[in-house]
Amino acid sequence: MATTDNNATNEEKDVNASAPDKAADKPAGKPAEKGAGQTTPTKNPRKRKLLLLGLLLIVVLGVIGVWAWYEMYGRWSESTDDAYVNGNVVEITPQVTGTVVSIGADDGDLVREGQVLVQFDPNDAEVALQSAEANLAKVVRQVRGLYSNVDGMKAQLAAQRAEVQRAQDNYNRRRSLAAGGAISQEELSHAKDDLTTAQNALTNIQQQLATSTALVDDTQVSSHPDVKSAAAQLRQAYLSNARSTLIAPVTGYVAKRTVQLGQRVQPGTALMAVIPLDQLWIDANFKETQLGQMRIGQPVDIEADLYGGDIKYSGTVDSVGAGTGSAFALLPAQNATGNWIKIVQRVPVRIHINADELARHPLRIGLSTTVDVNLHDQSGPVLAQQPPKQPLFTTDVYAKQLADADTMIARVIHENSASTSGKTAQR
């Protein structure tokens, strides 16, 4: 019995001695197993509750912030970066055929309204002008002759009437003498023939006078149809001569120059373009879902990629396009196909740029921009309600050409008029 107890005691010692060795064999990062008498400590419920309340408050504040942003700004603003600067590209095209002998400006040059850009060889045009001028002078003198013919016919008419009266008196006398047998019937017949001949000549002169009068009736030399026709020919020749010099219709910068010296160009050939950079606007392509509250006249904030965010432009909505971009494309999309896929369409919106800001920070055609339309003002119309009351773009550089032609026509008529010729003859 004692021996058994001793053996049990020795086994317990061996087990206890080997326990530290097993504990040492366990990995260092793995905690030792807890005894049966140990308990896991619980987290602080108050701290956990405060943490949940804080997270809930952040979420609520975020939702309120998003809602406030949407109500105050998001729903009242539409923006797009599919917006590009656009403007007038004034093509310089000739109206007459000619050979280029001079080019007055190149790409990038500033030109003023009325400045000479291209000149043609003027020799042919000048010869045609001189021929038309001579023709007008000749026609004026011919018309003067028509007026003189009328005066001459009136004198002939008066003389013929006197002749008819003389023949009538002679016939009356001979008729009285023939009744008394003083003269023969043959002589009376000759007197009657003379009267008939004089009357027929009077009728002929009256008809000729009527014809001559019809050619000049209720007219002056300058308003005669023949003179007007010759004046129109001179005016056309003058314009053809003037149009051999191409001038700038607007002030702007030259671009797309293709004309070369010695080139023989035909009417309508594009030689160069003049771009007035003070007449620019922005074509912003908005999605159709963004146009519900967009109105003409709404303010717009503009940012150009050229200057970045450092420069801001202000503008207004000028007009909303009458159709989508795909509808006006060269090859419109065919939606009546079996593989049709709905795509959100874009509508071009024209935006006017503040002129003062544009002058301080010039833009170029084709530059990329980002526009942001403020939708608060809903008083404007969706589409234009009235047609334009005056031209949007005008030029008067060609009006002087016609005025100079009229001055030349008046001079030619005056130099070949009756009063001038009479003074010349007196001298």
Stockholm file with secondary structure:
# STOCKHOLM 1.0

chainA/1-427         MATTDNNATNEEKDVNASAPDKAADKPAGKPAEKGAGQTTPTKNPRKRKLLLLGLLLIVVLGVIGVWAWYEMYGRWSESTDDAYVNGNVVEITPQVTGTVVSIGADDGDLVREGQVLVQFDPNDAEVALQSAEANLAKVVRQVRGLYSNVDGMKAQLAAQRAEVQRAQDNYNRRRSLAAGGAISQEELSHAKDDLTTAQNALTNIQQQLATSTALVDDTQVSSHPDVKSAAAQLRQAYLSNARSTLIAPVTGYVAKRTVQLGQRVQPGTALMAVIPLDQLWIDANFKETQLGQMRIGQPVDIEADLYGGDIKYSGTVDSVGAGTGSAFALLPAQNATGNWIKIVQRVPVRIHINADELARHPLRIGLSTTVDVNLHDQSGPVLAQQPPKQPLFTTDVYAKQLADADTMIARVIHENSASTSGKTAQR
#=GR chainA/1-427 SS CHHHHHHHHHHHHHHHHHHHHHHHHSCTTSCCCCCTTCCCCCCCHHHHHHHHHHHHHHHHHHHHHHHHHHHHTGGGEEEEEEEEEEECCEEECCSSCEEEEEECCCTTCEECTTCEEEEECCHHHHHHHHHHHHHHHHHHHHHHHHHHHHHHHHHHHHHHHHHHHHHHHHHHHHHHHHHHTSSCHHHHHHHHHHHHHHHHHHHHHHHHHHHHHHHHTTCCTTTCHHHHHHHHHHHHHHHHHHTTEEECSSSEEEECCCCCTTCEECTTCCCEEEECTTSEEEEEEEEGGGCTTCCTTCEEEEEETTTGGGCCEEEEEEEECSSCTTTTSSSCCCCCSTTCCCCCCEEEEEEEECHHHHHHSCCCTTCEEEEEEECCCCCSCSSCCSCCSSCSSCCCTTHHHHHHHHHHHHHHHHHTSHHHHHHHHHC
#=GC SS_cons         CHHHHHHHHHHHHHHHHHHHHHHHHSCTTSCCCCCTTCCCCCCCHHHHHHHHHHHHHHHHHHHHHHHHHHHHTGGGEEEEEEEEEEECCEEECCSSCEEEEEECCCTTCEECTTCEEEEECCHHHHHHHHHHHHHHHHHHHHHHHHHHHHHHHHHHHHHHHHHHHHHHHHHHHHHHHHHHTSSCHHHHHHHHHHHHHHHHHHHHHHHHHHHHHHHHTTCCTTTCHHHHHHHHHHHHHHHHHHTTEEECSSSEEEECCCCCTTCEECTTCCCEEEECTTSEEEEEEEEGGGCTTCCTTCEEEEEETTTGGGCCEEEEEEEECSSCTTTTSSSCCCCCSTTCCCCCCEEEEEEEECHHHHHHSCCCTTCEEEEEEECCCCCSCSSCCSCCSSCSSCCCTTHHHHHHHHHHHHHHHHHTSHHHHHHHHHC
//
